Amino acid sequence: MSGVRRPAWGVLAAVLAAGATGAAEEAGPVRWDVPAEVLARGGGLPIPVAAARTGSGGVGVFVFEKDAGLVLHLSRDGRAPWKAVFLPEGVAGDACADGDAIECVTTDFAAKTAAFGAWDPARGTTVRRAEIARDLPSTPMFSRLLAEGRDRFVLLVCERGEVFFLKSGDAGATWSAPLQIAQTRHRDDAVAPALFRIGGVLTVFSVDAEDRLRGQSSDDGGGTWTPRDAPDVATKEDGIPRAVGGAGSGPGFTFIVLTDLGRYLPVSGTPAGRTWHAGAALGRTVVDDLAFLFQARSVAGLSAFAWAEPGEARKVPGGIGLHLSRDGGRRWTDTGADAGCA
């Protein structure tokens, strides 16, 4: 990584730059004007935690801010002016774009609930926000959202490690009841398990209570789940799995495993799961500080992985990295430490 130090925004801008359309493959990362509110200051706050860009250029950035809690900053073009939407204190999961709207699942620590929301960056308004889960065994913390057409699939990870699945078939207007499908070891990592939908089959990869990768699939839209093969990536050199992140729609599985030694391992596999490939570490971080600052997404064969590296104080990121893969996660291109930073 270069000696240039960048704010936490960089890791989110990198993911935005990679995009779901493959624009980064042709034109390179996009650069953004960044509102002062989202730059990390003393004590490591504010912290940008999720971001998305619409096809028309609208941008939404979810930021955890001191005193204010979770705030969504909206802009019609990724530049000033930005409009702030104040949300209950909690965590924002993956943010997705649907048409001209930004969608995301957020949690409310005080009410111990989770809600699905949609916002219009061009107008700076809330299109829809509705509670989708309450009365869970422990407080919902982190989430992963996968959107395809009018289908929405969500993983919710609770405070004690319970993993719940929810789905909507009408773009988030109504939702199924939460169904517990896995149990992870309780950690402070703000990373939900990896979620894929390939050929109509939903697949989840998570780290279980014994620190092993666990796979499970559903061919009926999430009503029933069965175990499936998952690769064994633990080695003495790289460490054991601590968190796994990724989301996409194929053609195969591509996700990132963060180990207890702070190494980011790219893992790819075929839909049948008979062939797995674990590549060399793409980066390294301070696990206790920055486990939540990595994202991985795959769409139509293009995969993007972005992460932040620690600064000298080990409290705020010092730089960011962005890798792209165009062959299902087997080979990765380092776009440079400053890619996507404003």
N, C-alpha and C positions, 0 to 999 in steps of 0.2 A: 504494500500500500504506500502511497506517496506521503510526503510530509505535510500536505495540505490538510487542515482540519475542517471538517464539515459538520453541520448540525444534524440532529436526528431526522429532520425532514428528508435528508438525502436518501435514506433507504426507501422511503415512500415514493419520492419522485422517481427513483430508479424503477420501481414496479410500475408506476404510471407510464413511464417512458416505454417500457417493454410492451405494454398494452395487450389487449386481447385480439387485435387485428393484425399483429405482425408488423406494425409500422416501424418499429425499431430495427427490424431486419433490413429495411430499405433506406431509411433516412437517419438512423442513429437515434440516440436518446434525445428526448425533448427537454428543454430547459425552462424553468419556471421562475416567475417573480414570487417571492415568498413573503407572506404577511409577517410582521414582526412578532405577532402573537404566538407563532408556532416555532420560533427559534428557542432552543434550550438555553436557559439561563441558570443562575445559581441554584444549587440543590437538585439539578437534573430536571426541573420543570420549567415550562410545559413540555410534554412528551407527545409528539404525533404518534398515533397508534394504528390508524387505518386511512386509506385514501382511495379514491376512484375517479375516473374521468369518463364522461359521456362521449358518444360519437360526435356530438356537436361542439365538444371542447369544454363543457362545463366541468368544474372540479369541486369535489367535496373532501375535506380533510378533517378527520376526527382527532381532537387533541385533548389530552388530560391536563388540565390547568390547575395550578394552586389556587385554592379558595373557590374557584368557579366549578371545579369538577370536570365533567365531560362536556366539551363544546364542539359543535360541528361548524366549520368555516366553509362557506359556499361562495363560489365565484363563477360567473358565466363563461370566463375564458382562462382561468388560472392566474389572473392578474388582478390588481386592485380595481375597484373596491371589493372587499370581502364582507359578507354578512354572517354574523354569529347566531347560531341556534343553540340555546342552552338546554342540555339534557340532564336527567338524573345522574347522580354520581355513580359511575360504574365503568364498564369496559366496552369498547366497540370491537366487534369481530371483523371478519372480512367485509370489505365494502365492494359492491358490484354496481355496474351500470346497466340499466334497462331502458332503452330509448334515451330520452332526455332526463331521466331520473337517476339519482343515486340511492341505492338500497343498502341496508345494513341491519344486523341484529345487535342491540345494545342491552346491557344488563343494568339493573338497579339494585345496588347493594342494600339500601335501606328497606325497600319493599320486598327484596328477595325474589324479584321477577325478571323476566326477559321480554323484550318487545321487538317487533319487526317494524322498520320505518322506511319510508321513501320520501325523498326530498328533491325539489326542482332547483338546480344551481342557478339557472338563468333568472328566476324570479326570487330566489332566496327564501322559498316557502316550503312548508311541510305538506306533502301530498297525502300521506297516510302514516299513522303510527298507532299500532295496536299491540296490546299485551298478548304473548303467545305461550307463556309458561309461568306458573306460580305454584306454591305449595310443594316444591320439590324437596327431597331429603336434606339438601344443604343449599347454600346460596349459589345461584348460577353465576359463573365468573366469565368464561371465555367461550367463543363460538366460532363456527365456520359456516359460511353460506355459499351454496352452489346454485346458480340460476341457469336454467335452460328453457327457453320459450316461456311458457306460463308456469312451469314447474319451479318450485323452490325447495331446497333440501338444506336442513340445518342440523349441525351438531352442537350441543350445549355441554360444556364441561363445568361441573359444580365444584364447590369448595373442597369437598372430601374426595374428589376424583371420579364421581359418577359421570358417565357419558350418556346423554339422551339424544334421541333422533326425533325430528319433527319434519313434516312436509306440508306443502301447499300446492294445489293444482290450479289455482286461480290467481297467480301473481301476488300472493300474500294476503288476499282478502280473508280467507279462512284457513285454519291450520288443524292438523291432526293433534291428538293428545300426545304429550311427551312419552317416549318409549325408551327405557334404559337398555342399552345394547352392550355396554362395556364398563369396566372399572379400571382406572389408572391409579398409580401411586400419587398421593397428594403432593403437589409441588407448587412453587410460585411462578412457574413458567407460564407466560400468557400466550400459549400456543395450543390450539385445539388439534385433534387428530386429523390426518389427511383424509379427504373425501373425494371420490371419483364416481362418475357415471359413464360407463362405456358399454355400448350395445344394449342399453336398457337395464344393465345390471349395476346396482350401487355397491361400492366397495369402500371399506374403512380400514385404515391402518393406524394403530395406536401403540403406545408403549404400556405394557401391563404392569402389575404390581411387582413382578419379578424382573423388571427391566429388560424385557424381551419384546421384539416387534410382534404384534398380533394382528392377523387379518381376518375379516369377516365380510360376507357378501349377502346381498338380497336381490332376488330376481322378481319380486312382487311389489316393488316400489317402497320397500322399507317395512313391510308388515311383519315379515319373519327374516331372521338372520342366521346364517350358518358359518362355521369356521372355514377359513381358506388358508392356503399356504402363504407364508410371509418369509422373507429372507432373513438369515442370521448374519448380521453385520458386525457383531461384537468381535473386537480383536484387542490384543494387548497394546498395540501401537495406537489405535484410534480410540479405544475405550468402549464403554457399553452405552446403548441408547438411553437418552434422557427425554427427548421430545422428537416428534415427527411432524412435519408440516408440508402441506401441498393440497392442491385442488385442481380439478380439470375434467375434461371430457374425452381424453384419448389423443391418439389411437392406442396408447399403452399407459402404464403407470409411470409417473415420474414424480418423486418426492425427495425431500431432504431430511436426513436424520442428524440431529444434534446430539453428540455424545457427552459423557461426563467430563471428558478432557477438553471440551470446547471445540471439537472438530465438526465441520459441516460435511457430511458424506452424501453425495448424490446417489440415489438408488433408482433403477429403472427396471421394468419388467413387462412381459407380454400379458394381455388380458387373461389368458389361461393360467398364468402364474407358473408355467413350467420352466421359464428361463428368466434368471435375474442377473443383473449386473450392478455391482457396487464399485463406483469409481474412487479415485484418490480425492482426499479432502480438498474442497474448493476454498476453504477459508478457516479461520480460527478466531474464537472470541473468548471473553471472560464469562463463563457460563452463569455465575450468580448474578452478574450485572445486566447482561444483554441477551438472555435467552429469548426475550420477547421481540427482539428487533431483527427478525428474519421472516421473509415471505417467499413462497414458491407457487407459481401458477403455470398451468399448461393448457393451451388451446390449439387444436388443429395442428399438432406436431411441434409448435413453438413453445419452449419452456423458458421461464425466467426465474432466476434466483437472486435475491438481493439481501444484503445484510449490513449491519453497522459494526465497525471495530471500535474498541474502547479508546477514549482519550487518556491523557496523562493522569487525570484525576480519577479514572476508573468509575466515573459517575455519569458522564455523558459521552455519546459516541464521538470518536475522533475522525472517522472517515467512513466511507461506504464502499461496497463492492457490488458489481452487477455482472452476472454470468448469464449467457444465453446458450441454449442448445436447440438445434434444428433437426436432430436425429433421434428423438425419443429419450434424451438424457444420457446417451453414451459418451458424447463428446461435448465439451463446454468451451465457450469463448469468453475470455475475460475482457470486458469492454473498457476497463480502466477504473481506477479508484474514484475519479471525480464524475463518472457518468451519471447523468440525471440530476446533478446538484445545481441549485440556482446560485 
